[in-house]
Structure formats: C-alpha cells, structure tokens
Amino acid sequence: MTDTLQLEKTLWQAADKLRNNMDAAEYKHVVLGLIFLKYISDAFDEHYRYLKSIEAETGADPEDKDEYTADKIFYVPPSARWKWLQGRAKLPTIGKDIDDAMDAIEKDNPSLKGVLPKDYARPALDKQRLGELIDLIGSITLSKNGSGKGKDVLGFVFEYFLGQFADAEGKKGGQFYTPQSIVKLLVEMLSPEAEKRVYDGACGSGGMFVQSEDFIEIHEHRKGKISIFGQESNPTTYKLAKMNLAIRGIDAKIELGDTLMNDKFPELKVDYVIANPPFNVSDYNINKAETHKWKYGIPPTGNANYAWLQHFVSKLAPYGTAGIVLANGSMSSEIATEGQIRKELIEADLVDCMVALPSQLFYNTQISACLWFLARNKEGNSKLRNRNHEVLFIDARELGTMISRKQRELTDIDIFKVAETYHNWRSPELFTKDYQDVPGFCKSANIQEVRKNNYILTPGRYIDFKAVEDDGVAFEEKMQNLTATLAEQMQKANELDEAIKNNLAKIGFKING
C-alpha cells in the first residue's frame, strides 16, 4: 500500500505540472478520462492474451466482442487500444484520436453510452502536454504475472485523483467527493454483508460503494456480491461515478436525476443506506405525492436535511440500517417542522446512534458535521442487543490528525475506536466486549433522557464530562504555588520595566510618570 501511495503522489505531482493554466475542474475530466481509458484497455489486453493462448485449442476468437462481454470486460476496438493511442501521442491529431476512441468504446459498450469525456480535440487543450500526460499514465502497467494488480493500482490512482481534485477545486470540488476516512468510518460502522442491497441517493462519485465492496472483500473474501443502487443529480458527477465503479469492476445501477423530486427507484427497499447528501440545501423541492416518505412531517422549505432523512428512512427494508452525514445543526434545529420531525423519528425508535465528528474533515466546508445512524425494527432484531428506545451518543470531536494546514483525517485507530464502540453497544455477535459508557466519549441514553432534552440529539447533551486526573496535590497548595508564580512573574516584569526606563534615560529620552 505504501508503494501504491507513493506512485499516486508521484503521478499527481507529474500530472499537475502538465495542467499549465487549465482550471482544475476542467483538467479533472482530461486526466480521469485517460485513466479510465487505460484501465479498460489493460483489462481488454489481459483477456485478449488469454484468448490467444487458448485459440488453437478451443477456437476462441480474440476479436469477438461476446468473448469479453460474457466475462464483464469492456470490448475495446483496435483504434481505441492504449498501445495504438500511445504510439500517436506526439502527433498533433492526438486529441481527435482520443475523442474518436471514446466514441468507439461507447458504441461497442452500451453501458458506457454518454459517460466518457469527449472533448480532447478542443484548441484550448495543449496537445504536447496531452501527449506527455498519455505517456505518464502509460507508465502504469499490469503485473507481469497476469494477476491483474495493475488494474487495482489504476483504481487506487483514480480514487486518489478524485480526492486531489476535490482539494484543488475547493468548495466546488468537494460537492462530488466525501473524504475517504469518513466513508471508511460509515462503512465500518454499518459493516455491510454480502448478498445485500446498498443504496445512496446522493452518490457523488461513488466512493461509498467502492469502500463497501472493499469491506466485503476484506472481511468475507468475496467481491461483486452486493447489489448497488445509486442516484446523482449532477450529470458530470454521475459520469464520474459510472467510471469510478467501472474501473473497480463494480456492477451498479446508477441513475441520473433529482432524488427528492424524481426518485428513480420508487419501490426499492435496501438493507443499507450510506450517504452524504449536500449540507443545508435551501433550493430544493420534494415530490409531495410520495406521502409514504413524509409521514413524520413535511420538511421545511429552505433546508433539505429532514427531507433527506425521511427519504432514506423510506428506503430501509425491515431490519435495514442507514449511515448518513449531515450538518451538526440537524441534531438540534427547531426551524419550522424540523424539531417535530426529529421527535417523530425518535419516538418511532428509528434513531440508533449519533456521532459528532471533528472539524476540518471536508474539502468544501468548515461546517461541523455529524453522523446519523438509523435502524428499523430494533426491538424485533434477534441479532442485536435489546436496545429498543435507546440511542448511543459518541463524541469524536477530539479524534483525527491534521494531514495539511487545513485538512484533518480520521486515522484507522480512530475509525476502529468509534466502530468498535458502536458494535459493542449494538451487536454481541460481532464483538464480544461488553459496552460501557466512557466519560467524554460515549453514552447510551434511553428515551426518557432524550425527552428531557427536548429531543435534541447533540452528543454533548448526554455524555458525562471527562474527569480530570488527580495529581495528588491539594487545592490549597496549588493556589499557593500559583500565587507565588504570579508574584515572581510580576517582579521580573517590574525589573525589566525599570531597566528599560534607565536605558532610555541614558540616551536622552525623558520618561513621564
């Protein structure tokens, strides 16, 4: 992993040098489109060599498109293969060659129709730098033993570049990218199982799904066994999601459209919802005809937070769970109907856990964020401890490490600490440790306590203060020591002041007073 990270950094530094005066938002599609093209070409070449090796024995045709689609590999026509394009990288026509290659790939692979960027021939794009970029990306190769590790590297590079572009673009870039440590925390806490359904109605570039697949592969040694459903309203981000999932070999049903107004999966029920909808969106509409979604109250105009919460609740199957990132204000807001909706969600025993996150985790906002975990049928779920009408509160605000002047990241240790606490509280089958409240960090509160706090869900309202360690020194002695220290400091200050006055007098300054 360290070698991969170093490769990612080296590639980013090299690619960023080629950016010249191009805006990061524009350059993003140039680079990510080429990485995707390299990925599908490498995957094709690997299978092509395999078909060649068995051609004489089985009659397999390496140029038969069906030989690839049967194995869920994109067919790449000759004029779109990386080797052919890299051979033309120094030609002034390379931009048009790439556009033609993208067109040809979409024609042969209907699932990619309208997804690939096709604007490489535009005059504003320096063709010499484009050729250098092709050579750079061409340096990422498949492993010689045919294990396909090169494709995994391309996947990591694609995800790394998404994050770097989000950072480079600032607020605009962060809209399509949730920092990886937050995604990992959500996935670790939800612990998705194979053969289940996962949904994200604000799926951005698809990072939630990538991490979910990785989690299952690590923990269950299986891949591609969960059913993935997503919707994204931004056409450009939708295309990024399609490419990001395809480059990781993840089969998913991703739809384009406004989730709250035009739900593309109206009948869908899932085992897991994992989402980071845009914070505090004021300009939004809901489909009021979907009355089953708004049974806890019509969300107010001017803030979509409680529209998203209720939408995700509506998607949960019996015993389904959801992990949702929202702004901190969602935990305590009394604006219009929000307080009443929160009360109804709590009284319906849908709120399972609340996590206060540290600041500076996001690329695009300084707004403090929290995690909502929702669960259906807590009382009837035999796999769980008897936690009906209880809420677990976790204060993670002191966790995380600064990775740059403006960016904080949750470490693996931080993520494990929070996830382990949740699982110890929730599921004895997953963890054997007994849950205990920890002052300053976590508290399990019952419905009576939540009612007393007017249904406000801010963890600080419930978690006991962290005790200050006793150093064995009596209070009176501490005060005496403090007084003596202050007196000593005052004496030194007076002596310094007198010395300055004397020196100024010597050089002719008259000191008044």
C-alpha positions as CSV (number, residue, x, y, z in Angstrom):
1,M,0.0,0.0,0.0
2,T,2.9,2.4,0.8
3,D,4.3,1.8,-2.7
4,T,0.9,2.5,-4.3
5,L,0.5,5.7,-2.3
6,Q,4.0,6.8,-3.4
7,L,3.0,6.1,-7.0
8,E,-0.2,8.0,-6.6
9,K,1.6,11.0,-5.2
10,T,4.3,10.9,-7.9
11,L,1.7,10.7,-10.7
12,W,-0.4,13.5,-9.2
13,Q,2.7,15.8,-9.0
14,A,3.7,15.0,-12.5
15,A,0.1,15.3,-13.9
16,D,-0.4,18.6,-12.0
17,K,2.7,20.1,-13.6
18,L,1.1,19.4,-17.0
19,R,-2.0,21.4,-16.1
20,N,-0.5,24.7,-17.1
21,N,-3.2,27.4,-16.9
22,M,-6.1,25.0,-17.1
23,D,-8.6,25.1,-14.2
24,A,-8.7,22.0,-12.0
25,A,-12.4,21.4,-12.7
26,E,-11.7,21.2,-16.4
27,Y,-8.4,19.3,-16.2
28,K,-10.1,16.7,-13.9
29,H,-12.0,15.2,-16.8
30,V,-9.0,15.2,-19.1
31,V,-7.0,13.1,-16.6
32,L,-9.7,10.9,-15.2
33,G,-10.9,10.1,-18.7
34,L,-7.5,8.9,-19.7
35,I,-7.0,6.8,-16.6
36,F,-10.3,5.1,-17.3
37,L,-9.3,4.5,-20.9
38,K,-6.0,3.0,-19.7
39,Y,-7.9,0.7,-17.3
40,I,-10.4,-0.7,-19.8
41,S,-7.6,-1.1,-22.4
42,D,-5.4,-3.0,-19.9
43,A,-8.2,-5.3,-18.9
44,F,-9.0,-5.9,-22.5
45,D,-5.4,-6.7,-23.3
46,E,-5.1,-9.2,-20.5
47,H,-8.1,-11.1,-21.6
48,Y,-7.0,-10.8,-25.3
49,R,-3.7,-12.6,-24.4
50,Y,-5.6,-15.3,-22.5
51,L,-7.9,-15.9,-25.6
52,K,-4.9,-16.0,-27.8
53,S,-3.3,-18.7,-25.6
54,I,-6.4,-21.0,-26.0
55,E,-7.3,-20.0,-29.5
56,A,-5.9,-23.1,-31.2
57,E,-7.3,-25.5,-28.6
58,T,-10.8,-24.0,-28.2
59,G,-11.4,-21.9,-31.3
60,A,-11.9,-18.8,-29.2
61,D,-11.7,-15.6,-31.2
62,P,-9.8,-12.8,-29.5
63,E,-11.6,-10.2,-31.6
64,D,-15.1,-11.5,-30.8
65,K,-16.9,-8.9,-28.7
66,D,-19.0,-11.5,-27.0
67,E,-15.9,-13.2,-25.5
68,Y,-15.4,-10.1,-23.4
69,T,-18.9,-9.1,-22.5
70,A,-19.5,-12.6,-21.2
71,D,-16.8,-12.0,-18.6
72,K,-17.9,-8.4,-17.9
73,I,-14.9,-6.9,-19.6
74,F,-15.3,-3.9,-21.9
75,Y,-14.6,-4.6,-25.5
76,V,-12.0,-2.1,-26.9
77,P,-11.9,-1.7,-30.7
78,P,-8.4,-1.6,-32.3
79,S,-8.3,2.2,-32.7
80,A,-9.1,2.8,-29.0
81,R,-6.5,0.5,-27.5
82,W,-3.9,2.2,-25.4
83,K,-0.9,0.9,-27.3
84,W,-2.2,2.4,-30.5
85,L,-3.0,5.7,-28.9
86,Q,0.3,6.0,-27.1
87,G,2.0,5.4,-30.4
88,R,0.3,8.6,-31.7
89,A,0.8,10.6,-28.5
90,K,3.3,13.0,-30.3
91,L,1.0,13.7,-33.3
92,P,-1.0,16.9,-33.4
93,T,-4.1,14.9,-34.1
94,I,-3.9,13.0,-30.7
95,G,-6.9,15.0,-29.3
96,K,-9.2,13.9,-32.1
97,D,-7.8,10.3,-31.9
98,I,-8.8,10.2,-28.2
99,D,-12.3,11.6,-28.9
100,D,-12.8,9.0,-31.7
101,A,-11.6,6.3,-29.3
102,M,-14.1,7.3,-26.6
103,D,-16.9,7.3,-29.3
104,A,-15.9,3.8,-30.5
105,I,-15.8,2.4,-27.0
106,E,-19.3,3.8,-26.2
107,K,-20.7,2.3,-29.4
108,D,-19.4,-1.2,-28.5
109,N,-20.3,-0.9,-24.8
110,P,-23.9,0.4,-24.3
111,S,-23.5,0.7,-20.5
112,L,-20.9,3.4,-21.1
113,K,-23.1,5.4,-23.5
114,G,-22.9,9.1,-22.7
115,V,-20.4,8.6,-19.9
116,L,-17.0,9.1,-21.3
117,P,-15.4,12.6,-21.8
118,K,-15.1,13.5,-25.5
119,D,-13.5,17.0,-25.7
120,Y,-9.8,16.3,-26.2
121,A,-9.6,17.9,-29.6
122,R,-10.6,21.4,-28.4
123,P,-8.0,24.0,-29.3
124,A,-7.5,25.2,-25.7
125,L,-6.0,21.8,-24.7
126,D,-2.3,21.8,-25.4
127,K,-1.6,18.7,-27.5
128,Q,2.0,18.5,-26.5
129,R,1.1,18.4,-22.8
130,L,-1.7,15.9,-23.7
131,G,0.8,13.6,-25.3
132,E,3.1,13.9,-22.2
133,L,0.1,13.0,-20.0
134,I,-0.6,9.9,-22.1
135,D,3.0,8.8,-21.7
136,L,2.8,9.4,-17.9
137,I,-0.4,7.4,-17.5
138,G,1.0,4.7,-19.8
139,S,3.7,4.1,-17.2
140,I,1.1,2.3,-15.0
141,T,1.2,-1.3,-16.2
142,L,-0.4,-4.6,-15.3
143,S,1.7,-7.0,-13.3
144,K,3.8,-9.4,-15.4
145,N,2.4,-12.5,-13.8
146,G,-1.1,-11.6,-15.0
147,S,-2.6,-11.3,-11.6
148,G,-4.3,-8.0,-12.5
149,K,-2.7,-5.9,-9.8
150,G,-2.1,-3.1,-12.3
151,K,-5.9,-2.7,-12.6
152,D,-6.2,-2.3,-8.8
153,V,-3.4,0.3,-8.9
154,L,-5.4,2.2,-11.6
155,G,-8.4,2.0,-9.3
156,F,-6.5,3.5,-6.4
157,V,-5.0,6.2,-8.6
158,F,-8.5,7.1,-9.9
159,E,-9.8,7.4,-6.3
160,Y,-6.7,9.3,-5.2
161,F,-7.0,11.8,-8.1
162,L,-10.7,12.4,-7.2
163,G,-9.6,13.5,-3.7
164,Q,-6.8,15.6,-5.0
165,F,-9.1,17.4,-7.5
166,A,-11.7,17.9,-4.7
167,D,-8.9,19.6,-2.7
168,A,-7.7,21.7,-5.7
169,E,-11.2,22.8,-6.6
170,G,-12.2,23.7,-3.0
171,K,-15.9,24.2,-2.4
172,K,-17.0,23.2,-5.9
173,G,-14.8,20.0,-5.9
174,G,-15.9,18.8,-2.5
175,Q,-19.5,18.5,-3.8
176,F,-18.7,15.3,-5.6
177,Y,-16.3,13.8,-3.1
178,T,-16.6,12.6,0.5
179,P,-13.2,12.3,2.2
180,Q,-12.2,8.7,2.4
181,S,-11.8,8.5,6.2
182,I,-15.5,9.5,6.6
183,V,-16.6,6.9,4.1
184,K,-14.5,4.3,5.8
185,L,-16.0,5.1,9.2
186,L,-19.5,4.8,7.8
187,V,-18.8,1.5,6.2
188,E,-17.0,0.1,9.3
189,M,-20.0,1.0,11.4
190,L,-22.6,-0.4,9.1
191,S,-20.5,-3.5,8.3
192,P,-22.3,-4.4,5.1
193,E,-22.7,-8.1,4.4
194,A,-22.6,-9.9,1.1
195,E,-25.8,-10.7,-0.8
196,K,-27.4,-7.5,0.5
197,R,-28.6,-4.3,-1.1
198,V,-26.9,-0.9,-0.7
199,Y,-28.3,2.5,-1.7
200,D,-27.0,6.0,-1.9
201,G,-29.5,8.7,-3.2
202,A,-26.7,11.3,-3.3
203,C,-23.9,9.1,-4.6
204,G,-21.5,11.7,-5.9
205,S,-18.5,9.9,-7.5
206,G,-19.4,6.5,-5.9
207,G,-16.9,6.4,-3.1
208,M,-19.4,4.9,-0.7
209,F,-19.9,1.9,-3.0
210,V,-16.2,1.4,-3.6
211,Q,-15.5,1.2,0.1
212,S,-18.5,-1.1,0.8
213,E,-17.1,-3.6,-1.8
214,D,-13.6,-3.3,-0.4
215,F,-15.0,-4.0,3.1
216,I,-16.8,-7.1,2.0
217,E,-13.8,-8.4,0.0
218,I,-11.5,-8.0,3.0
219,H,-13.9,-9.5,5.6
220,E,-15.6,-12.1,3.5
221,H,-13.2,-12.7,0.7
222,R,-15.9,-12.1,-1.9
223,K,-16.4,-9.4,-4.4
224,G,-19.3,-8.2,-6.5
225,K,-21.9,-9.9,-4.3
226,I,-23.8,-6.9,-3.1
227,S,-26.5,-5.2,-5.2
228,I,-25.8,-1.5,-5.5
229,F,-28.3,1.3,-6.3
230,G,-27.5,5.0,-6.6
231,Q,-28.8,8.3,-7.9
232,E,-27.0,11.5,-8.6
233,S,-28.4,14.8,-9.8
234,N,-25.3,16.4,-11.3
235,P,-24.7,15.0,-14.9
236,T,-20.9,15.5,-14.6
237,T,-20.6,13.8,-11.2
238,Y,-22.9,11.0,-12.5
239,K,-20.4,10.2,-15.2
240,L,-17.5,10.2,-12.7
241,A,-19.5,7.7,-10.6
242,K,-20.0,5.4,-13.6
243,M,-16.3,5.5,-14.4
244,N,-15.2,5.1,-10.8
245,L,-17.3,2.0,-10.3
246,A,-16.4,0.5,-13.7
247,I,-12.7,0.9,-13.1
248,R,-13.1,-1.1,-9.9
249,G,-15.1,-3.8,-11.6
250,I,-18.2,-2.9,-9.6
251,D,-21.6,-3.6,-11.2
252,A,-24.1,-1.0,-10.1
253,K,-27.4,0.6,-11.1
254,I,-26.7,4.3,-11.1
255,E,-29.4,6.7,-12.3
256,L,-29.3,10.4,-13.2
257,G,-31.9,12.7,-11.6
258,D,-33.1,14.8,-8.7
259,T,-33.6,12.2,-5.9
260,L,-36.1,14.2,-3.8
261,M,-38.2,15.2,-6.7
262,N,-37.8,12.3,-9.1
263,D,-36.9,9.1,-7.3
264,K,-35.6,6.6,-9.9
265,F,-36.1,3.7,-7.5
266,P,-39.6,4.3,-6.1
267,E,-40.2,0.7,-5.0
268,L,-36.7,0.0,-3.8
269,K,-36.1,-1.4,-0.2
270,V,-32.5,-2.0,0.9
271,D,-30.5,-3.4,3.8
272,Y,-28.1,-0.5,3.9
273,V,-28.3,3.2,3.1
274,I,-25.0,5.0,3.1
275,A,-25.0,8.7,2.1
276,N,-23.5,12.2,2.3
277,P,-26.2,14.4,0.9
278,P,-25.3,18.1,0.3
279,F,-25.5,20.1,3.6
280,N,-28.3,22.5,4.3
281,V,-29.5,22.8,0.7
282,S,-32.0,25.7,0.6
283,D,-33.1,25.5,-3.1
284,Y,-34.9,22.1,-3.3
285,N,-38.3,20.6,-3.9
286,I,-39.9,17.3,-2.8
287,N,-42.5,15.1,-4.5
288,K,-45.4,15.6,-2.1
289,A,-47.3,12.8,-3.9
290,E,-44.9,10.4,-2.2
291,T,-46.9,10.6,1.0
292,H,-45.3,7.5,2.5
293,K,-42.0,9.4,2.7
294,W,-43.3,12.4,4.6
295,K,-45.3,10.6,7.3
296,Y,-43.1,12.1,10.0
297,G,-43.8,15.6,8.8
298,I,-43.4,17.8,5.7
299,P,-39.8,19.1,5.6
300,P,-39.4,22.9,5.7
301,T,-38.6,25.0,2.7
302,G,-35.1,26.4,3.0
303,N,-33.3,23.3,4.3
304,A,-33.3,19.8,2.8
305,N,-31.8,17.9,5.7
306,Y,-35.0,16.4,7.0
307,A,-36.2,15.6,3.5
308,W,-33.1,13.5,3.1
309,L,-33.5,11.8,6.4
310,Q,-37.1,10.8,5.7
311,H,-36.2,9.7,2.1
312,F,-33.6,7.4,3.4
313,V,-35.9,6.0,6.1
314,S,-38.4,5.2,3.3
315,K,-35.7,3.1,1.6
316,L,-34.9,0.8,4.5
317,A,-36.2,-2.8,4.5
318,P,-37.2,-4.5,7.7
319,Y,-34.0,-4.5,9.9
320,G,-32.3,-2.2,7.5
321,T,-29.8,0.4,8.8
322,A,-28.6,3.7,7.4
323,G,-25.5,5.9,8.0
324,I,-25.9,9.5,6.9
325,V,-23.6,12.5,7.0
326,L,-25.4,15.8,7.9
327,A,-24.5,19.2,9.3
328,N,-24.4,19.5,13.1
329,G,-27.4,21.8,13.0
330,S,-29.6,18.8,12.1
331,M,-29.2,17.4,15.6
332,S,-30.8,20.4,17.4
333,S,-32.6,22.6,14.8
334,E,-36.1,23.8,15.7
335,I,-36.7,25.6,12.4
336,A,-40.3,25.2,11.2
337,T,-41.1,21.5,11.3
338,E,-37.6,20.1,11.9
339,G,-38.0,19.7,15.7
340,Q,-41.3,17.9,15.3
341,I,-39.9,15.6,12.6
342,R,-36.9,14.7,14.8
343,K,-39.3,14.0,17.7
344,E,-41.3,11.7,15.5
345,L,-38.2,9.8,14.2
346,I,-37.0,9.3,17.8
347,E,-40.4,8.2,19.2
348,A,-40.7,5.7,16.2
349,D,-37.4,4.3,17.6
350,L,-35.6,4.9,14.2
351,V,-32.6,6.8,15.6
352,D,-29.9,4.3,16.6
353,C,-26.6,6.3,17.1
354,M,-25.4,9.9,16.8
355,V,-21.7,10.7,16.2
356,A,-20.2,14.2,16.5
357,L,-17.3,14.5,14.0
358,P,-14.1,16.6,14.4
359,S,-13.8,19.8,12.4
360,Q,-11.8,20.3,9.1
361,L,-12.6,16.8,7.7
362,F,-14.2,18.2,4.5
363,Y,-12.7,19.8,1.4
364,N,-15.6,22.1,0.7
365,T,-17.0,23.4,4.0
366,Q,-16.0,24.5,7.5
367,I,-19.5,23.5,8.7
368,S,-19.2,20.9,11.5
369,A,-20.8,17.6,10.7
370,C,-22.3,14.6,12.4
371,L,-23.3,11.0,11.5
372,W,-26.9,9.8,11.9
373,F,-27.4,6.1,12.2
374,L,-31.0,4.9,11.7
375,A,-32.4,1.4,12.1
376,R,-35.7,-0.3,11.5
377,N,-37.2,-2.8,14.0
378,K,-34.5,-2.6,16.6
379,E,-36.7,-4.4,19.1
380,G,-37.5,-7.3,16.8
381,N,-34.0,-7.9,15.5
382,S,-32.7,-11.1,17.2
383,K,-29.1,-10.3,16.2
384,L,-29.0,-7.2,18.3
385,R,-28.8,-6.4,22.0
386,N,-32.1,-5.2,23.4
387,R,-31.5,-1.5,22.5
388,N,-35.1,-0.5,21.7
389,H,-35.8,3.1,22.6
390,E,-32.1,3.8,23.3
391,V,-29.7,6.0,21.4
392,L,-25.9,5.7,21.5
393,F,-24.1,9.1,21.6
394,I,-20.5,9.3,20.5
395,D,-18.3,12.4,20.7
396,A,-15.5,12.0,18.2
397,R,-14.6,15.7,18.0
398,E,-11.2,15.2,19.6
399,L,-10.2,12.4,17.2
400,G,-8.3,12.8,13.9
401,T,-4.9,14.0,12.7
402,M,-4.0,17.1,10.6
403,I,-2.6,16.0,7.3
404,S,-2.2,19.5,5.9
405,R,-2.6,23.1,7.2
406,K,-6.4,22.9,6.5
407,Q,-7.3,19.2,6.4
408,R,-7.9,16.7,9.1
409,E,-8.2,13.0,8.7
410,L,-9.5,10.2,10.9
411,T,-6.8,7.5,11.4
412,D,-7.5,3.8,11.2
413,I,-7.2,3.7,15.0
414,D,-9.8,6.5,15.3
415,I,-12.2,4.6,13.0
416,F,-11.8,1.3,14.8
417,K,-12.4,3.0,18.2
418,V,-15.7,4.5,17.1
419,A,-16.9,1.5,15.2
420,E,-16.0,-0.9,18.0
421,T,-17.9,1.2,20.5
422,Y,-21.0,1.1,18.2
423,H,-20.8,-2.7,17.6
424,N,-20.1,-3.5,21.3
425,W,-23.3,-1.5,22.1
426,R,-25.4,-2.9,19.3
427,S,-24.4,-6.4,18.3
428,P,-22.9,-9.1,20.6
429,E,-22.5,-11.4,17.6
430,L,-19.9,-9.1,16.0
431,F,-18.0,-8.2,19.1
432,T,-17.6,-10.0,22.5
433,K,-16.8,-7.0,24.6
434,D,-19.4,-5.5,26.9
435,Y,-20.3,-1.9,26.2
436,Q,-19.6,0.7,28.9
437,D,-20.2,4.4,28.9
438,V,-17.0,6.4,28.7
439,P,-17.0,9.9,30.2
440,G,-16.0,12.4,27.5
441,F,-16.6,9.9,24.7
442,C,-19.8,7.9,24.7
443,K,-23.1,7.4,26.5
444,S,-26.2,5.2,25.9
445,A,-29.3,7.2,26.7
446,N,-32.9,5.9,27.0
447,I,-36.0,7.6,25.5
448,Q,-36.8,9.3,28.8
449,E,-33.4,11.1,28.8
450,V,-33.9,12.2,25.2
451,R,-37.4,13.5,26.0
452,K,-36.0,15.5,28.9
453,N,-33.6,17.2,26.5
454,N,-36.4,18.2,24.2
455,Y,-35.4,15.6,21.6
456,I,-32.1,17.3,20.9
457,L,-29.5,14.8,19.7
458,T,-26.3,16.6,20.2
459,P,-23.9,14.1,22.0
460,G,-22.6,16.7,24.4
461,R,-26.0,16.9,26.0
462,Y,-25.8,13.4,27.2
463,I,-22.1,12.4,27.6
464,D,-20.7,12.8,31.0
465,F,-17.7,15.2,31.4
466,K,-14.3,13.6,31.3
467,A,-12.8,13.5,34.7
468,V,-9.6,15.5,35.2
469,E,-6.9,13.2,36.6
470,D,-6.0,13.9,40.2
471,D,-2.3,14.7,40.5
472,G,-2.3,14.3,44.3
473,V,-1.7,17.9,45.1
474,A,-4.2,19.6,47.4
475,F,-6.2,22.6,46.1
476,E,-4.7,25.0,48.8
477,E,-1.2,24.0,47.8
478,K,-2.0,24.5,44.1
479,M,-3.3,28.0,44.9
480,Q,-0.2,28.9,46.9
481,N,2.1,27.7,44.1
482,L,0.1,29.7,41.6
483,T,0.2,32.9,43.7
484,A,3.9,32.5,44.2
485,T,4.5,32.0,40.5
486,L,2.4,35.1,39.6
487,A,4.3,37.2,42.2
488,E,7.6,36.0,40.7
489,Q,6.5,36.9,37.2
490,M,5.3,40.4,38.3
491,Q,8.6,41.1,40.0
492,K,10.5,40.1,36.8
493,A,8.2,42.3,34.8
494,N,8.8,45.3,37.1
495,E,12.6,44.8,37.0
496,L,12.5,44.7,33.2
497,D,10.4,47.8,33.0
498,E,12.8,49.7,35.3
499,A,15.8,48.5,33.2
500,I,14.2,49.8,30.1
501,K,13.5,53.2,31.7
502,N,17.1,53.5,32.8
503,N,18.5,52.7,29.4
504,L,16.1,55.2,27.7
505,A,17.2,57.9,30.1
506,K,20.8,57.3,29.4
507,I,20.3,58.0,25.7
508,G,18.3,61.2,26.3
509,F,14.7,60.1,26.4
510,K,12.6,61.7,29.1
511,I,10.2,59.3,30.8
512,N,7.0,60.9,32.1
513,G,5.5,59.4,35.3
